[in-house]
């Protein structure tokens, strides 16, 4: 491993510490090295606070002059909630900047690198690029597509059912599996369900039994095209737990939307799906992208998962398989999704497996 790779490895490790803290900003790590020794390091803080480069400069102080800065993402060059990091780097008289990855954000997109070069600072780009890309995948996807990175999660029986025929699903998997799934919630900025899951499961959709908690609670998103979510006992009406947003259509009455608003719930009218059933999912994803959601977690139910699969909107699939059989009348994992031939069936790539006592975890990339 080269010297540059060694110090970038440290910067990547620091970046992981910002994963639950920095969104909707990217989680970035920075290390300042002088004469072979680390004199400053840091990672991105909460929104509106210091970026990784600034944290490292604050630690290095005067030692930053004629040093090398290692940073996992191109330094910003624009004014947002904080001043441009490139200005601080130039003012600190850093001699060399090593960057893992260029930032695809239209406000940056090479401008930070160009400004550093114009100031006479030598720049190297691409050190540990693949690892940085994997680490920042949700951010990079959202900046490139305008849509959040879509993660689907489900607990299923041995025969691939998400619920019994009467829609009961608590609990198919064990407590260890449910605790493990909290990581997916913590890493997501929104958790999305359909009105059916809201009705049958009364979910809280909050992060529990996980440490550290994300800086901002994930937005709870419900797709309810007709305005059926009216049960005030639902935890989704308790916005002290976490914010709730309902995405609906013009089929929902003004009275229902006013009722939601009176309970602190935001509602947004979107187009109906092309088949006339539900909300247009492509509009859903664009709307969440505009809200700054980098990663959305789809928690079902079967109808919604099937619709997302049909629209090819899912990037990764996380399955928790419990030791139960629910039979042919059970609710299948992907309701209403049915390729007519094997050639048309989506192909998945297995990324990770894990045993959780008598349950099994599978992580697939689509």
C-alpha positions in Angstrom: 0.0 0.0 0.0 1.4 3.4 -1.0 1.9 6.3 1.5 -1.0 8.1 -0.2 -3.3 5.1 0.2 -2.3 4.7 3.9 -3.3 8.3 4.7 -6.4 8.1 2.5 -7.4 4.9 4.4 -7.4 7.0 7.6 -9.5 9.7 5.9 -12.1 7.1 4.8 -12.2 5.6 8.3 -13.0 9.2 9.6 -15.7 9.6 7.0 -17.6 6.6 8.3 -18.0 8.4 11.6 -20.0 11.1 9.8 -22.4 8.7 8.2 -25.2 9.4 10.6 -24.3 12.9 11.4 -23.8 14.9 8.1 -26.8 14.1 5.8 -28.0 15.7 3.7 -24.3 16.7 3.3 -21.9 14.0 2.2 -19.9 12.1 4.9 -16.3 13.1 4.4 -13.0 12.6 6.2 -9.9 14.6 6.0 -6.3 14.2 7.2 -3.4 16.7 7.2 0.1 15.2 7.0 3.4 17.0 7.4 6.8 15.3 7.3 5.1 11.9 7.3 3.0 12.6 10.5 -0.7 13.4 10.9 -1.0 16.9 12.4 -4.7 17.3 11.9 -7.8 15.3 11.1 -11.6 15.5 11.1 -14.9 14.5 9.6 -18.0 16.4 8.4 -20.1 17.7 11.3 -23.9 18.2 11.4 -25.6 20.3 8.7 -24.6 24.0 9.0 -21.4 23.1 10.9 -17.8 22.6 9.8 -16.8 20.3 7.0 -14.1 17.7 7.3 -11.4 19.9 5.9 -12.1 22.7 8.4 -12.1 20.3 11.3 -8.7 19.1 10.2 -7.3 22.6 9.7 -8.5 23.6 13.2 -6.5 20.8 14.7 -3.4 21.4 12.6 -3.3 25.2 13.0 0.1 26.6 11.8 1.4 23.2 11.0 -0.9 23.1 7.9 1.5 25.3 6.0 3.4 23.3 3.3 1.5 20.2 4.3 -0.5 17.6 2.4 -4.3 17.3 2.8 -6.0 14.0 2.2 -9.7 14.3 1.7 -12.3 11.7 0.6 -14.3 14.1 -1.6 -13.5 17.2 -3.6 -13.5 20.3 -1.4 -16.5 22.5 -1.9 -16.0 25.8 -3.8 -19.4 27.5 -3.2 -21.1 29.3 -0.3 -23.9 27.3 1.3 -24.6 27.1 5.0 -20.8 27.4 5.4 -18.0 29.2 3.4 -16.1 27.3 0.7 -13.6 24.9 2.0 -11.1 25.6 -0.8 -10.8 29.2 0.5 -9.7 27.9 3.9 -7.3 25.4 2.3 -5.6 28.2 0.2 -5.4 30.5 3.2 -3.8 27.8 5.2 -1.0 27.6 2.5 -1.4 23.8 2.1 1.0 22.6 -0.6 -0.6 19.5 -1.9 -4.2 18.1 -1.8 -4.9 14.4 -2.4 -8.6 13.7 -3.3 -10.3 10.3 -3.5 -13.2 11.4 -5.6 -14.5 14.4 -7.6 -17.8 15.7 -6.3 -20.7 15.3 -8.9 -22.7 18.0 -7.2 -23.4 20.7 -9.9 -22.2 23.4 -7.5 -18.8 21.7 -7.2 -18.1 19.3 -10.1 -14.4 20.0 -10.6 -14.6 23.7 -9.6 -12.9 23.0 -6.2 -10.0 21.2 -7.9 -9.6 24.0 -10.5 -9.6 26.7 -7.8 -6.9 24.9 -5.9 -4.8 24.5 -9.0 -5.2 28.2 -9.8 -3.9 29.0 -6.4 -0.7 27.0 -7.1 -1.6 24.0 -5.0 -0.7 20.6 -6.6 -3.7 18.2 -6.7 -3.9 14.4 -7.0 -7.3 12.8 -7.7 -8.3 9.2 -7.6 -6.5 7.7 -4.6 -8.7 4.9 -3.2 -11.4 6.1 -5.5 -13.4 2.8 -5.5 -13.6 2.7 -1.7 -14.7 6.3 -1.6 -17.3 5.6 -4.3 -18.7 2.7 -2.3 -18.8 4.7 0.9 -20.6 7.6 -0.6 -22.9 5.7 -3.0 -26.2 7.1 -1.8 -24.9 10.7 -2.0 -23.3 10.2 -5.4 -26.5 8.5 -6.8 -28.7 11.3 -5.5 -26.5 14.0 -6.9 -26.3 12.3 -10.3 -30.0 11.3 -10.7 -31.9 13.7 -8.6 -33.5 10.7 -6.8 -32.6 9.1 -3.5 -30.7 5.8 -3.4 -33.4 3.2 -2.9 -33.0 0.4 -0.3 -35.7 -2.2 0.0 -36.0 -4.3 3.2 -38.4 -7.1 4.1 -38.8 -9.9 6.6 -39.9 -13.0 4.9 -40.8 -16.6 5.7 -38.9 -19.6 4.3 -41.4 -19.7 1.4 -41.0 -16.0 0.6 -44.1 -14.5 2.3 -44.2 -11.2 4.0 -47.4 -11.9 5.9 -50.0 -14.6 6.5 -53.2 -14.5 4.5 -54.9 -12.4 7.2 -52.0 -9.8 6.8 -50.5 -10.6 10.2 -46.7 -10.4 10.1 -45.5 -9.8 13.7 -43.2 -11.5 14.0 -41.8 -13.5 11.1 -38.2 -13.0 12.2 -36.6 -12.9 15.6 -35.6 -9.9 17.8 -31.9 -10.1 16.7 -33.0 -9.6 13.1 -35.2 -6.7 14.0 -32.3 -5.1 15.9 -30.0 -5.6 12.9 -32.4 -3.9 10.6 -32.3 -0.8 12.6 -29.0 0.0 11.0 -30.8 0.4 7.6 -33.2 2.9 9.2 -30.4 4.8 10.9 -28.5 5.2 7.6 -31.6 6.4 5.7 -33.0 9.9 5.6 -36.5 8.6 4.9 -38.5 5.4 5.5 -41.3 4.8 3.1 -44.4 2.6 3.4 -47.8 2.2 1.7 -51.2 2.9 3.3 -51.8 -0.8 3.7 -48.8 -1.3 6.0 -49.7 1.9 7.9 -53.2 0.4 8.5 -52.3 -3.2 9.4 -49.0 -2.8 11.2 -49.4 0.6 13.0 -45.6 1.1 12.6 -43.6 3.8 14.4 -40.9 3.8 11.7 -38.3 5.2 14.1 -34.7 4.2 14.9 -34.5 2.1 18.0 -32.0 -0.2 19.7 -29.2 1.4 17.7 -26.2 3.5 18.7 -25.4 6.1 17.8 -28.7 7.5 16.7 -28.8 9.6 13.5 -28.5 13.3 14.0 -31.9 13.8 12.3 -34.7 11.3 12.7 -35.6 9.8 9.3 -38.7 11.3 7.6 -41.6 8.9 7.7 -43.2 8.8 4.3 -46.6 7.2 3.6 -48.1 6.8 0.1 -51.8 7.2 0.5 -53.5 8.1 -2.8 -57.0 8.3 -1.5 -56.5 9.7 2.0 -57.3 6.6 4.0 -54.9 7.3 6.9 -57.3 8.7 9.4 -56.7 6.6 12.5 -55.4 9.1 15.0 -54.1 6.3 17.3 -51.5 5.5 14.6 -47.9 6.4 15.8 -47.5 8.2 12.5 -49.7 11.0 13.8 -47.3 11.5 16.7 -44.8 13.8 15.1 -42.9 14.1 18.4 -41.4 10.7 17.5 -40.3 11.8 14.0 -41.7 14.0 11.2 -44.3 12.4 8.8 -45.0 13.3 5.2 -47.9 11.8 3.2 -47.7 11.7 -0.5 -51.2 11.6 -2.1 -53.1 12.5 -5.2 -56.1 14.7 -6.1 -58.3 11.8 -5.1 -57.7 12.8 -1.5 -60.2 15.2 -0.1 -59.3 18.7 1.2 -60.8 17.8 4.5 -58.4 14.9 5.0 -55.4 17.0 4.0 -56.5 19.7 6.5 -56.8 17.1 9.2 -53.3 15.8 8.5 -52.0 19.4 8.6 -53.7 20.0 11.9 -51.6 17.2 13.4 -48.4 18.5 12.0 -48.2 16.2 9.0 -47.1 17.5 5.7 -48.9 16.3 2.6 -48.0 16.7 -1.1 -50.3 16.0 -4.0 -48.6 14.1 -6.8 -49.8 12.5 -10.0 -51.6 9.1 -10.0 -49.7 6.1 -11.3 -50.2 5.4 -15.0 -52.4 2.4 -14.2 -54.6 4.5 -12.0 -53.6 2.7 -8.8 -51.7 4.6 -6.2 -49.1 7.4 -6.5 -46.7 7.8 -9.4 -43.5 6.3 -8.0 -41.1 8.2 -10.2 -42.7 11.5 -9.0 -42.3 10.1 -5.4 -38.6 9.6 -5.9 -38.1 13.0 -7.6 -40.0 14.7 -4.8 -37.9 13.0 -2.1 -34.7 13.9 -4.0 -35.7 17.6 -4.0 -36.2 17.3 -0.2 -32.5 16.4 0.1 -33.2 12.7 0.9 -30.0 10.8 0.0 -31.3 7.3 0.9 -34.8 6.1 1.2 -35.7 2.8 2.9 -38.7 0.9 1.5 -40.3 -1.2 4.2 -43.3 -2.5 2.3 -45.7 -3.9 2.1 -45.9 -6.4 -0.7 -47.9 -4.3 -3.1 -45.5 -1.3 -2.7 -42.4 -3.5 -3.1 -43.9 -5.1 -6.2 -44.6 -1.6 -7.7 -41.0 -0.4 -7.0 -39.6 -3.6 -8.5 -41.8 -3.1 -11.6 -40.6 0.5 -12.0 -37.0 -0.6 -11.6 -36.4 1.9 -8.8 -34.7 -0.4 -6.2 -30.9 -0.4 -5.9 -30.4 -2.8 -3.1 -32.5 -5.5 -1.4 -32.1 -6.6 2.2 -34.0 -9.8 3.3 -34.4 -11.2 6.7 -35.6 -14.8 6.5 -37.4 -16.2 9.4 -38.0 -19.9 10.3 -41.7 -20.0 9.4 -43.8 -21.3 6.4 -46.9 -19.3 5.6 -48.1 -21.3 2.6 -49.7 -20.5 -0.7 -52.2 -18.1 0.7 -49.6 -16.0 2.4 -48.7 -12.5 1.0 -45.8 -12.8 -1.5 -42.8 -10.6 -1.2 -43.4 -8.7 -4.5 -47.1 -8.4 -4.9 -48.4 -7.7 -8.5 -44.9 -8.1 -9.9 -44.8 -11.1 -12.3 -42.3 -11.5 -15.1 -43.8 -13.6 -17.9 -40.6 -15.5 -18.6 -37.4 -16.3 -16.8 -35.4 -14.2 -19.3 -37.3 -11.1 -18.0 -36.7 -11.9 -14.4 -34.4 -9.3 -12.6 -30.9 -10.6 -11.8 -29.6 -10.0 -8.3 -26.0 -10.1 -7.1 -25.4 -11.5 -3.6 -23.2 -9.1 -1.6 -23.5 -10.3 2.0 -24.9 -13.1 4.1 -25.2 -13.4 7.9 -26.7 -15.8 10.3 -28.8 -14.2 13.1 -29.6 -17.2 15.4 -32.4 -19.1 13.6 -32.8 -16.4 11.0 -30.7 -15.5 7.9 -29.8 -12.1 6.5 -29.2 -11.6 2.7 -28.0 -8.5 1.0 -28.5 -8.3 -2.7 -27.5 -5.7 -5.3 -29.9 -5.3 -8.2 
